[in-house]
Every structure is written in structure tokens, then in C-alpha cells.
Amino acid sequence: MATRFRLLELDEQDRKNLTAAVARFFPREYENQILDSIENEGRVPPDILSKINLPQKDLSEFSAILDPVVQKLAPDRRGAIKNFLARTSKTTEADMTDEELAQKQEAFRELGSVRGAHLDTAEIERQLDARLKDAGVDEELAKEAKPFILKAISESGKYPGTESVLNYLKPVITKYMGGKPIEEPTTGGQGSIPGYIDPLVNFVYNQNTTNYFSKLIERQVGVEDTSRDVTKIEDILTDRRSETAKEGLLQSTLAEIPGEQTTARGRFLAERESGARRFLAERAGPQILAELNVRGLAEGPDVASALAQHAGRLQAGIEDTLRQIASDDDALFEDAAFRLRTAKLEQSEADFRASVQSERDRARLDQFNRFNRSEADIQRDFETLLLEREAGRKFDLSKGQLKIGEDTAASDLQTGLVTDIAANTSKIVTGKVTYGKKKQEDGTTQPSPKFDRIG
């Protein structure tokens, strides 16, 4: 909806009273039309009055409110716009809100497309007095000539051509010419024009006079070139919209990157835990069972304890690695946030969007590479734990052989271990270790502890 610049000149209380009166006496669907009509014509549209058939009493009451308000309005919309721009010129564009700037831009745009409806005759008269005096026109003659020049301007809505002005001045000039024809004065003001009238005719024929008053009147009623003002405000609004968009993009990116990294770490943790369960079931579990079998403990509670201890070590390794990844993610995020804040100040919106996407891609790629390196490190740690356990088992076995002191006993023990490993490995199924079921004297089977999940 266009700004009502004439109504905007009213003080706040007058505007409230007028708006309230329109809402009180007229149907809601006509309110904007009526206010627009008051803005442009200072009255309620006759067609609306005929449609709603407002009672005379209500019409009189509304008119009593409207008439004093109309008296306070600027003579025309163009004048109201100029007044608005004069008021707003006291505030710099940088200090205006977006809404205020948009309203000022609207005023400049309309000023550049609307002609004024009224001449400032007082200003024109003042300038005529000064110019006639400067041209040496006798004071009494100037008083006689001025009304005819003003009439020529008023009736044409502009400063008319030389011949037209002379035609309006004919009664005055004829009075002093004695019926002789009016001719353009020669150099020095001599010729057929008497010296007394000569300065007035010189004034009319002077091109500087024509140019001056043409420009003066054009400023009053002509369309002004406000394209530079409109463009200037548009540039400011565009910059602000761009800054707002960049700030929004920055904040959303700074909020989303840590969330994306956290989600990715969650997936990485789940994958590594799943890998640890497989490793425990397929590699570590059989070795642990074999060790316990050597000591005759493969069917007791020590199985669950040994498996849980090894699972805890695997889980601890994964969590240590994940903490290091999270620390690296945080450091990368801080660097990215600094680069983006700097880019926001230096780059255009398009370039900044490209920088944001680049930082997102960098964060994902760097984390992906850390995941790959960490996965390999975790797998090496698993293998290292297994090797340490195997080394310990062999050391214990060597000690046992020394104590037994016989090769035959050692050979029997080794055969038993191989048999136990083969038997127990077949009982490991998808991350669960089932071990050492022992048949009771009554024929039932005693259940053994189970390993379901590391950690």
C-alpha cells in the first residue's frame, strides 16, 4: 500500500481521530479507499457515499471531523512528499531503519514521476520584483506589468515564450507606445520603443529571464530527476539485505557444523563398537577360552570375567580415540568460525556463500580423514592387545613346561589347547561367546555366562 504522505503531515492525534471516524461511519471494506481519496482529493468518494447511503446525521458528524483535518493538509501530494523529504533529511540514511529507508525511497520515486499541481506564486512574484528592478524597469511600470506576467505564467502553467508574454503585456506597452508596433529593441535600447518602456521590453526579450523563470517554475511543478536518490537508497537496502543474509548464513553454519560432526562421530563409534564385537568373537574370544582351558577354567565364572576385561580394554581404546577426534573437530571448528567471520566482513554475499560451502566441505573431509586414520589405529590396538595376550600365554606355558620338566607332558598340554580352541571357537556366534556348558548328574546342562556387548 502506498504511503499517504499528505495524511502523514498530520499530527498523531489528528491521524488517529480521522482513522477512527472512517472506521466508525463506513464499512470496513471501504476504509482504505476512503483514506486514499482523502489523501488525494480531500473528500470521501461520491460513489461510496451513494452505495452505503449514510444517514445525513452521520454524514454531518463525519464532515465536522474531516473538514478541519483537510484544512491542515498540504496543497497537493507532491508538496507533501517534498515536506516529508525535508523532514527526513535531518536523519542520515545510515541511521534509518529499513522501513524508514523504503518509505523515503518511495517518496523519491514518486517525486520523480509526479508533476506539481500548484505554483508557488508568492515565490515567483518575489523573483519578478527583483529581476524587474535589476533590469532597470521603472517601479511604477513594474507594478503595472507584474500582474500581466503572473497571469501569463498562471494560465499556461509555465513561463511562456517571449511573444506570449508581450501579448499579455500589450495593454501596458500600448499605453506607452502611443499605438506604435512593438519591436525588439536595438543595441542600446534605441529604435521605435520609447526609452521609458524600453527596459521592460528588454526584460521580456532577455533569454536569461526566460531561462531563469522556466527553471524556477519547473522546480515547482515539473517532474524532478530523483533517479540518483532512488538508486542510492536501493544500494543501501541491498547492502543491508546482503549483510542480513550473510549473518543468518553464518549463524546457521556455526550451529550446524558441530551438530554434523557430533552425528558423524556417533556413527563412527557405533561402527567401531560393532567391529570390536566381531574382533572379540572371532579372534580374542577363542584365545581367551584356550587360555582358560589350559588352566581348567573354561567352564567357570572366570570366562565372563576374562571376556569382560578384554572388552573393557577394547572399549577404552575406542573412547580415547573418539575423544581425540572430538578435540580435533573442536579445533577445526574454531579455525573455520574465525575464517568465516572474517570473510563475512570482506566478501560479497555470493562469495561468502561459496566460502561457507568450502568450510563445510573442509570440515567433512578433515573428519573423514581422521576417521580413516583412527580406524586403522584402533585395529592395530586390537591386534596389539591380542599379541600381548598371546605373548603372556606363551610365557606362562613356558613356565609350566619348566615345572613339568618333561617333553611328553608339554606335548599333551599343547594338544589339549589346540583341541579346546577348536571346540570353543565353533561356539562363538555374531558377537556372543557361548562357552563351557557342563552336564550335571541329573542330566541337565548348567548354563554358562554370555558376552553380549563390549563396554
C-alpha positions as CSV (number, residue, x, y, z in Angstrom):
1,M,0.0,0.0,0.0
2,A,1.3,3.4,-1.0
3,T,2.3,5.8,1.8
4,R,-0.2,8.5,2.4
5,F,2.2,11.4,2.5
6,R,-0.4,14.2,2.9
7,L,-2.0,12.4,5.9
8,L,1.4,11.8,7.2
9,E,1.8,15.5,7.8
10,L,-1.0,15.5,10.3
11,D,0.0,15.1,14.0
12,E,-0.6,11.7,15.5
13,Q,-3.8,12.7,17.3
14,D,-5.4,14.0,14.1
15,R,-4.5,10.9,12.2
16,K,-6.0,8.7,15.0
17,N,-9.2,10.8,15.0
18,L,-9.6,10.6,11.3
19,T,-8.9,6.8,11.1
20,A,-11.3,6.2,14.0
21,A,-14.0,8.3,12.3
22,V,-13.7,6.4,9.0
23,A,-13.9,3.1,10.8
24,R,-16.9,4.3,12.8
25,F,-19.0,5.6,10.0
26,F,-18.1,3.4,7.0
27,P,-18.0,-0.4,6.3
28,R,-14.6,-2.0,6.8
29,E,-14.2,-2.9,3.1
30,Y,-14.2,0.8,2.1
31,E,-11.8,2.2,4.7
32,N,-8.7,2.1,2.6
33,Q,-10.5,3.6,-0.5
34,I,-11.8,6.4,1.6
35,L,-8.4,7.2,3.2
36,D,-6.8,7.1,-0.2
37,S,-9.4,9.5,-1.5
38,I,-8.9,11.9,1.4
39,E,-5.2,11.7,0.7
40,N,-5.6,12.6,-3.0
41,E,-8.8,14.7,-3.1
42,G,-9.6,15.7,0.4
43,R,-13.0,14.1,0.4
44,V,-14.9,10.8,0.5
45,P,-15.6,9.3,-3.0
46,P,-19.2,10.2,-4.1
47,D,-19.8,6.7,-5.4
48,I,-19.1,5.2,-2.0
49,L,-21.4,7.7,-0.3
50,S,-24.2,6.7,-2.8
51,K,-23.6,3.0,-2.2
52,I,-23.8,3.0,1.6
53,N,-26.5,5.7,1.9
54,L,-25.0,7.2,5.0
55,P,-27.7,9.0,7.1
56,Q,-27.4,12.8,7.0
57,K,-26.8,13.0,10.7
58,D,-23.8,10.7,10.4
59,L,-22.5,12.4,7.3
60,S,-22.7,15.8,9.1
61,E,-20.9,14.4,12.1
62,F,-18.2,12.9,9.9
63,S,-17.8,16.1,7.9
64,A,-17.3,18.0,11.2
65,I,-14.3,15.8,11.9
66,L,-13.0,15.7,8.3
67,D,-13.1,19.3,7.3
68,P,-10.6,20.7,9.9
69,V,-8.2,17.8,9.0
70,V,-8.4,18.6,5.3
71,Q,-7.5,22.3,6.0
72,K,-4.2,21.1,7.6
73,L,-3.2,19.0,4.6
74,A,-0.5,20.1,2.1
75,P,-2.0,21.7,-1.1
76,D,-1.1,18.6,-3.1
77,R,0.6,15.2,-2.8
78,R,3.8,16.5,-4.4
79,G,4.2,19.2,-1.8
80,A,3.6,16.7,1.0
81,I,6.3,14.5,-0.4
82,K,8.7,17.4,-0.5
83,N,7.8,18.3,3.1
84,F,8.4,14.6,4.1
85,L,11.8,14.6,2.4
86,A,12.7,17.8,4.1
87,R,11.9,16.4,7.5
88,T,13.7,13.1,6.9
89,S,16.8,14.9,5.5
90,K,17.7,15.7,9.2
91,T,18.5,12.0,9.7
92,T,21.2,10.3,7.7
93,E,20.3,7.2,5.7
94,A,22.8,5.1,7.8
95,D,20.7,5.9,11.0
96,M,17.4,5.0,9.4
97,T,15.6,1.6,9.7
98,D,14.9,-0.4,6.6
99,E,11.3,0.6,6.8
100,E,12.1,4.3,7.0
101,L,14.5,4.0,4.1
102,A,11.9,2.1,2.0
103,Q,9.4,4.9,2.7
104,K,12.0,7.6,1.7
105,Q,12.8,5.7,-1.5
106,E,9.1,5.6,-2.3
107,A,8.9,9.4,-1.8
108,F,11.8,10.0,-4.2
109,R,10.5,7.6,-6.7
110,E,7.0,9.3,-6.7
111,L,8.6,12.7,-6.8
112,G,10.4,11.7,-9.9
113,S,7.1,10.8,-11.7
114,V,4.5,13.3,-10.5
115,R,4.1,16.9,-11.6
116,G,3.1,19.5,-9.0
117,A,-0.5,20.9,-9.1
118,H,0.2,24.3,-7.7
119,L,2.6,27.1,-8.5
120,D,4.3,29.0,-5.7
121,T,3.0,32.4,-6.9
122,A,4.5,34.2,-3.9
123,E,8.0,33.0,-4.8
124,I,7.5,33.8,-8.4
125,E,6.3,37.3,-7.5
126,R,9.3,37.9,-5.3
127,Q,11.7,36.9,-8.1
128,L,9.8,39.1,-10.6
129,D,10.2,42.1,-8.4
130,A,13.9,41.5,-8.0
131,R,14.5,40.8,-11.7
132,L,12.5,43.8,-13.0
133,K,14.4,46.1,-10.7
134,D,17.7,44.7,-11.8
135,A,16.6,45.2,-15.4
136,G,16.1,48.9,-14.7
137,V,12.3,48.9,-15.1
138,D,10.6,51.9,-13.5
139,E,9.0,51.0,-10.2
140,E,5.5,52.2,-11.2
141,L,5.8,50.5,-14.6
142,A,6.9,47.2,-12.9
143,K,3.8,47.4,-10.7
144,E,1.6,47.7,-13.8
145,A,3.4,45.0,-15.7
146,K,3.8,42.3,-13.0
147,P,0.1,41.2,-12.8
148,F,0.0,40.6,-16.5
149,I,3.3,38.5,-16.4
150,L,1.9,36.5,-13.4
151,K,-1.3,35.9,-15.3
152,A,0.6,34.6,-18.3
153,I,2.5,32.1,-16.1
154,S,-0.6,31.0,-14.1
155,E,-2.7,30.4,-17.2
156,S,0.0,28.4,-19.1
157,G,1.4,26.6,-16.0
158,K,4.9,27.5,-17.2
159,Y,6.9,30.5,-18.3
160,P,5.5,31.2,-21.8
161,G,7.5,32.3,-24.8
162,T,8.5,35.9,-25.5
163,E,5.7,36.6,-27.9
164,S,3.1,35.3,-25.5
165,V,4.4,37.4,-22.6
166,L,4.4,40.5,-24.9
167,N,0.8,39.7,-25.8
168,Y,-0.2,39.6,-22.1
169,L,1.7,42.9,-21.6
170,K,0.1,44.6,-24.6
171,P,-2.3,46.8,-22.6
172,V,0.7,48.2,-20.6
173,I,3.1,48.6,-23.5
174,T,0.4,50.1,-25.8
175,K,-0.3,52.7,-23.2
176,Y,3.3,53.9,-23.5
177,M,3.9,53.2,-27.2
178,G,1.1,55.5,-28.4
179,G,-0.2,52.8,-30.8
180,K,3.1,52.1,-32.4
181,P,4.1,48.5,-33.1
182,I,6.3,46.7,-30.6
183,E,9.6,45.8,-32.0
184,E,12.7,44.0,-30.5
185,P,14.9,46.8,-29.1
186,T,18.2,47.5,-30.9
187,T,21.5,47.6,-29.1
188,G,21.5,50.4,-26.6
189,G,17.7,50.3,-26.2
190,Q,17.1,52.7,-29.1
191,G,14.7,52.3,-32.0
192,S,10.9,52.6,-32.2
193,I,10.4,51.9,-28.5
194,P,10.4,54.9,-26.2
195,G,13.1,54.9,-23.5
196,Y,10.6,54.7,-20.7
197,I,9.2,51.3,-21.9
198,D,12.5,50.0,-23.3
199,P,13.8,48.3,-20.1
200,L,10.5,46.3,-19.8
201,V,10.7,45.1,-23.4
202,N,14.4,44.3,-22.9
203,F,13.4,42.3,-19.8
204,V,10.9,40.2,-21.8
205,Y,13.3,39.6,-24.8
206,N,16.2,38.7,-22.5
207,Q,16.9,34.9,-22.8
208,N,18.4,34.8,-19.3
209,T,15.0,35.9,-18.0
210,T,13.2,33.2,-19.9
211,N,15.7,30.5,-18.7
212,Y,15.6,31.6,-15.1
213,F,11.8,31.6,-14.7
214,S,11.4,28.4,-16.8
215,K,13.7,26.6,-14.3
216,L,12.0,28.2,-11.3
217,I,8.6,27.0,-12.4
218,E,9.8,23.6,-13.5
219,R,11.2,23.1,-10.0
220,Q,7.8,23.9,-8.6
221,V,5.6,21.8,-10.8
222,G,7.9,19.8,-13.1
223,V,9.0,16.2,-12.7
224,E,12.3,16.0,-10.8
225,D,15.1,13.7,-11.6
226,T,15.4,11.6,-8.4
227,S,16.9,8.6,-10.0
228,R,20.2,9.0,-8.1
229,D,18.4,9.3,-4.8
230,V,16.3,6.2,-5.6
231,T,19.4,4.2,-6.6
232,K,21.4,5.4,-3.6
233,I,18.8,4.1,-1.1
234,E,18.3,0.9,-3.1
235,D,22.1,0.3,-2.8
236,I,21.9,0.8,1.0
237,L,18.9,-1.6,1.3
238,T,20.6,-4.1,-0.9
239,D,23.8,-4.0,1.2
240,R,21.7,-4.4,4.4
241,R,19.8,-7.3,2.9
242,S,23.0,-8.9,1.9
243,E,24.5,-8.3,5.4
244,T,21.4,-9.8,7.0
245,A,21.6,-12.8,4.7
246,K,25.3,-13.3,5.4
247,E,24.8,-13.0,9.2
248,G,22.0,-15.6,9.0
249,L,24.0,-17.9,7.0
250,L,27.0,-17.5,9.3
251,Q,24.9,-18.3,12.4
252,S,23.2,-21.3,10.9
253,T,26.5,-22.7,9.7
254,L,28.2,-22.2,13.1
255,A,25.3,-24.0,14.7
256,E,25.1,-26.9,12.1
257,I,28.8,-27.8,11.7
258,P,29.2,-29.0,15.3
259,G,25.9,-30.9,15.1
260,E,27.0,-32.7,11.9
261,Q,30.4,-33.6,13.4
262,T,28.7,-35.0,16.5
263,T,26.3,-37.1,14.4
264,A,29.3,-38.4,12.3
265,R,31.2,-39.3,15.5
266,G,28.2,-41.2,16.8
267,R,28.1,-43.3,13.6
268,F,31.9,-43.8,13.8
269,L,31.5,-45.0,17.5
270,A,28.8,-47.5,16.5
271,E,30.8,-48.9,13.7
272,R,33.9,-49.3,15.8
273,E,32.0,-51.0,18.6
274,S,30.5,-53.3,16.1
275,G,34.0,-54.1,14.8
276,A,35.2,-54.7,18.4
277,R,32.4,-57.2,19.0
278,R,33.4,-59.1,15.9
279,F,37.0,-59.0,16.8
280,L,36.2,-60.3,20.3
281,A,34.0,-63.1,18.9
282,E,36.3,-64.2,16.1
283,R,39.8,-63.5,17.4
284,A,40.1,-62.7,21.0
285,G,37.3,-65.0,22.3
286,P,38.8,-68.3,21.1
287,Q,42.2,-67.3,22.5
288,I,40.8,-66.4,25.9
289,L,38.9,-69.7,26.1
290,A,42.0,-71.6,25.1
291,E,44.0,-69.9,27.9
292,L,41.3,-70.7,30.5
293,N,41.1,-74.3,29.2
294,V,44.7,-74.8,29.9
295,R,44.1,-74.0,33.5
296,G,40.8,-76.0,33.6
297,L,38.7,-72.9,34.0
298,A,36.8,-72.9,30.6
299,E,33.5,-73.8,32.3
300,G,33.6,-71.4,35.3
301,P,32.9,-67.8,36.0
302,D,36.4,-66.8,35.1
303,V,35.3,-66.9,31.4
304,A,32.9,-64.0,31.8
305,S,35.4,-62.0,33.8
306,A,38.2,-62.5,31.2
307,L,35.9,-61.6,28.3
308,A,34.6,-58.5,30.1
309,Q,38.2,-57.4,31.0
310,H,39.3,-57.7,27.4
311,A,36.1,-56.0,26.1
312,G,36.7,-53.1,28.5
313,R,40.2,-52.6,27.2
314,L,38.9,-52.5,23.6
315,Q,36.1,-50.1,24.6
316,A,38.6,-47.8,26.4
317,G,40.8,-47.6,23.3
318,I,37.8,-46.7,21.1
319,E,36.7,-44.0,23.5
320,D,40.2,-42.5,23.9
321,T,40.4,-42.2,20.1
322,L,36.9,-40.7,19.9
323,R,37.9,-38.0,22.5
324,Q,40.9,-37.1,20.4
325,I,38.7,-36.8,17.3
326,A,36.3,-34.6,19.1
327,S,39.1,-32.4,20.3
328,D,40.4,-32.1,16.7
329,D,36.9,-31.3,15.5
330,D,36.6,-28.5,18.0
331,A,39.9,-27.0,17.0
332,L,39.0,-27.2,13.3
333,F,35.6,-25.6,14.1
334,E,37.2,-22.6,15.9
335,D,39.5,-22.0,12.9
336,A,36.6,-22.3,10.5
337,A,34.5,-19.9,12.6
338,F,37.3,-17.3,12.5
339,R,37.8,-17.6,8.8
340,L,34.0,-17.2,8.2
341,R,33.6,-14.2,10.4
342,T,36.5,-12.5,8.6
343,A,35.1,-13.5,5.2
344,K,31.7,-12.1,6.1
345,L,33.2,-8.6,6.5
346,E,35.3,-8.8,3.4
347,Q,33.3,-10.7,0.8
348,S,30.1,-10.2,-1.2
349,E,27.1,-12.4,-0.4
350,A,27.8,-14.7,-3.4
351,D,31.5,-15.1,-2.4
352,F,30.6,-15.6,1.2
353,R,28.2,-18.4,0.3
354,A,31.0,-20.1,-1.6
355,S,33.3,-19.7,1.5
356,V,30.6,-21.3,3.7
357,Q,30.3,-24.3,1.4
358,S,34.1,-24.6,1.3
359,E,34.3,-24.7,5.1
360,R,31.6,-27.3,5.3
361,D,33.3,-29.4,2.8
362,R,36.7,-28.9,4.6
363,A,35.1,-30.0,7.9
364,R,33.6,-33.1,6.5
365,L,36.8,-34.1,4.6
366,D,39.1,-33.5,7.5
367,Q,36.8,-35.5,9.8
368,F,36.6,-38.3,7.3
369,N,40.4,-38.5,7.0
370,R,40.6,-38.6,10.8
371,F,38.1,-41.4,10.9
372,N,40.2,-43.4,8.4
373,R,43.4,-42.9,10.4
374,S,41.7,-43.6,13.7
375,E,40.1,-46.8,12.3
376,A,43.5,-48.1,11.3
377,D,44.9,-47.1,14.7
378,I,42.1,-48.9,16.6
379,Q,42.5,-52.0,14.5
380,R,46.3,-52.0,15.3
381,D,45.5,-51.6,19.0
382,F,43.2,-54.6,18.9
383,E,45.9,-56.7,17.3
384,T,48.4,-55.4,19.8
385,L,46.2,-56.4,22.7
386,L,45.9,-59.8,21.2
387,L,49.6,-60.2,20.7
388,E,50.3,-59.1,24.2
389,R,47.9,-61.7,25.5
390,E,49.4,-64.4,23.3
391,A,52.9,-63.4,24.5
392,G,51.7,-63.7,28.1
393,R,50.1,-67.0,27.4
394,K,53.3,-68.4,25.8
395,F,55.3,-67.1,28.7
396,D,53.0,-68.9,31.2
397,L,53.2,-72.0,29.1
398,S,57.0,-71.9,29.1
399,K,57.0,-71.6,32.9
400,G,54.7,-74.6,33.1
401,Q,56.9,-76.7,30.8
402,L,59.9,-75.9,33.1
403,K,58.0,-77.0,36.1
404,I,56.7,-80.2,34.5
405,G,60.2,-80.9,33.1
406,E,59.1,-83.5,30.7
407,D,58.6,-83.1,26.9
408,T,55.7,-85.6,26.9
409,A,53.7,-83.7,29.4
410,A,54.3,-80.5,27.4
411,S,53.2,-82.2,24.2
412,D,50.0,-83.4,25.8
413,L,49.2,-79.9,27.1
414,Q,49.7,-78.4,23.7
415,T,47.4,-81.0,22.1
416,G,44.7,-80.1,24.7
417,L,45.0,-76.4,24.0
418,V,44.5,-76.9,20.2
419,T,41.5,-79.1,20.9
420,D,40.0,-76.6,23.2
421,I,40.5,-73.7,20.8
422,A,38.8,-75.7,18.0
423,A,35.9,-76.6,20.2
424,N,35.3,-73.2,21.7
425,T,35.7,-71.2,18.5
426,S,32.8,-73.1,17.0
427,K,30.6,-71.8,19.9
428,I,31.2,-68.0,19.1
429,V,28.2,-66.6,17.2
430,T,27.8,-63.0,15.9
431,G,29.3,-61.1,18.8
432,K,28.3,-63.5,21.5
433,V,30.6,-66.1,23.2
434,T,28.9,-69.3,24.4
435,Y,31.3,-71.4,26.4
436,G,31.7,-74.4,28.8
437,K,28.3,-76.0,29.1
438,K,28.7,-78.7,31.7
439,K,26.4,-81.7,32.1
440,Q,25.0,-82.3,35.6
441,E,24.5,-85.6,37.3
442,D,20.7,-85.3,36.8
443,G,21.2,-85.0,33.0
444,T,20.6,-81.2,32.8
445,T,23.1,-78.7,31.4
446,Q,24.4,-75.9,33.5
447,P,24.3,-72.5,31.6
448,S,27.5,-70.5,31.1
449,P,27.9,-66.7,31.2
450,K,27.4,-64.9,27.8
451,F,29.1,-61.8,26.3
452,D,26.6,-59.6,24.5
453,R,28.3,-56.2,24.1
454,I,31.6,-54.5,24.8
455,G,31.7,-51.8,27.3
